[in-house]
Amino acid sequence: MAKVLYSVTMSVDGFITGPDGDMQWMRPYLGPNPEVDELLPQIGSILVGRRSHDGDDPHKGDAGEGHAFGGGWDGPQFVVTHRPPATPEAGVTYVDDFAKALALAKEAAGDKYVNVIGANIAKQCIEAGELDEVFLLYAPVMLGDGTRLFDHPGGRIVRLARRSVTETPLSTSLWFTVES
């Protein structure tokens, strides 16, 4: 059965995008990471929000631009949106209901991970009790503004158990299991 994984790169001050969805800040931290290389073949599908799917690509100008993980992964993607495009993208299914999109992504993933991209979709997974793990690439930079990793007005405690910590020259990887 598929597990749901939120994998994300975050600044030291807790942002996953800069102001106005800027993702170019990530470029210096996208270098080799053995843990990411091991993860990619374990991803069976991607569940992503429309803003993240259509947003600023950290691989802008590179050969992998517009492809998941800079072209390092290929497979079924499920975009949660109430605004499907007039011309759908090959390999992408646009779904207007979160629960239905998650069920389709889990089915497509089989016994691999459903990789969640986007803070809003991750938050919906948490609220539905469906998030199993968090893989966080912690980049040594502060952005000062942008999209937070997890934002819940009034607060919400989500307990995590650390599975691993891995240092690379460009970032620190933290892997957690969601406990609550």
Phi, psi and omega in degrees: 000139182295144171254151181258122185237128173263108177250134190199152172256134185228144174284164179302328181267017168090016181254142177256344168226160172274189178305143178058030176077015181299125178247000183293339178301336183286336190314314181292349185249009183268013183294186183303138177212108182303326180292321176294318179301322178287328182289317189310313179289350179269357179270123180262334178199166178239136174245120189218148174279160184296318180299317179292318180299317183270355191286190182294120183274123179294347178263019182310127179088351179267165180299330183272006182303136177085001180241148181303135179054040177064026181093001181281351180221145177219135179168188183289135177239140180238116183256122178274118183200150171261002180233070179295147181288157178296324178243102181297150178275139179300136178080002182243131176250126180261125185231134183267010181225123183303309184300319179293318180297317179296316180298318178295319180295319179295317179299315181294328182285336182064240180260016178258186179279145160268115181269121181269132175236125177113133183297320182293318179292320176300317179298319178295323176297317178298312182297329180273359182070027186251358181273124183262321186215159176229127175244112188245124172263114186264109184266139182280072180206151174244136184255330178082341181193160178140209179264126179285154177304312179213124182229121180222098181309131183089348177089155175198126178271126174238108183280136181235145174249127182289128175264318182200158173227127181230126177268135169233167180299336186255340183198176174241129178263130176239128180241129184232153168255136179281127181261332181224000000 
